[in-house]
């Protein structure tokens, strides 16, 4: 089974969307997808209502997700750790114990724009339009990830 972790800052906006989007693309094969935040600001909370709303617009229900904090043990549990921006990348890499841990961590938009190290902007303060933009970026990246995980899917 392939295990994928999506990581953003608070685990209420971008990473829950990424988790839901990827799950919607890979339901037919053995893959586990989860999400976490680098900060503990929202542990136990549901995703932001705007993330829930934009996901629902596209037929994805993320309302039962609960925010959690990224922990070192996640390096052992997951094959791929996709971070939403360079700050998340630095925070996760700072917890890596070795090169194997570091090799699992990737900026999610590098799947669409290789080696450009672009950020998925945090839509928290950006209004509803920001969530729609983020959804579209994550949808495109998750298409690439799903094809990598299951090339015949």
C-alpha positions, -999 to 999 in steps of 0.1 A, spaced: 0 0 0 13 35 -9 9 61 18 8 98 10 7 127 35 -3 162 26 11 190 48 4 227 52 7 251 81 -25 246 102 -40 216 84 -74 233 79 -71 249 44 -47 235 18 -37 200 31 -73 189 38 -82 199 2 -52 180 -11 -61 150 9 -97 150 -3 -88 157 -39 -62 129 -41 -85 104 -24 -112 112 -50 -87 103 -78 -73 71 -63 -103 53 -48 -98 23 -70 -65 12 -57 -46 6 -25 -34 40 -13 -38 57 21 -39 95 21 -38 117 52 -29 153 60 -12 172 88 0 207 97 34 219 108 18 240 135 -6 228 163 -29 258 160 -60 238 150 -55 203 162 -88 184 164 -107 210 144 -125 204 111 -112 220 79 -120 257 73 -156 261 61 -144 276 29 -122 245 21 -152 223 29 -174 244 6 -151 245 -24 -145 207 -21 -182 201 -19 -186 222 -51 -165 195 -68 -183 166 -52 -157 159 -25 -167 157 12 -138 167 36 -161 177 65 -151 147 86 -114 154 86 -97 166 118 -65 187 119 -34 171 134 2 181 138 30 166 117 52 144 139 86 127 133 69 93 132 52 104 100 85 98 82 82 62 91 45 59 81 44 76 48 61 70 14 55 105 1 51 137 20 38 166 -1 42 201 14 22 231 2 50 258 3 86 264 10 80 273 46 62 240 52 91 223 34 117 239 58 96 230 88 92 194 78 129 190 67 140 204 100 125 173 117 141 148 93 165 124 110 184 113 78 186 115 41 158 89 36 134 111 56 144 141 35 139 123 2 102 117 10 95 154 13 84 172 -19 68 205 -28 35 196 -43 36 220 -72 70 205 -83 48 177 -97 33 201 -122 62 225 -125 94 204 -119 122 221 -99 104 255 -98 98 253 -61 65 272 -63 42 277 -34 5 269 -31 -6 302 -16 -23 300 18 -59 311 11 -68 317 48 -68 355 45 -75 356 7 -113 353 6 -133 327 -12 -116 333 -46 -83 322 -30 -99 288 -21 -110 283 -57 -76 290 -70 -60 267 -45 -84 240 -54 -75 242 -91 -38 241 -84 -41 211 -61 -64 193 -85 -38 196 -112 -10 184 -89 -31 155 -76 -38 144 -112 0 140 -117 5 123 -83 -24 98 -89 -8 89 -123 25 83 -106 11 61 -79 -11 41 -103 2 46 -139 -24 22 -152 -53 38 -133 
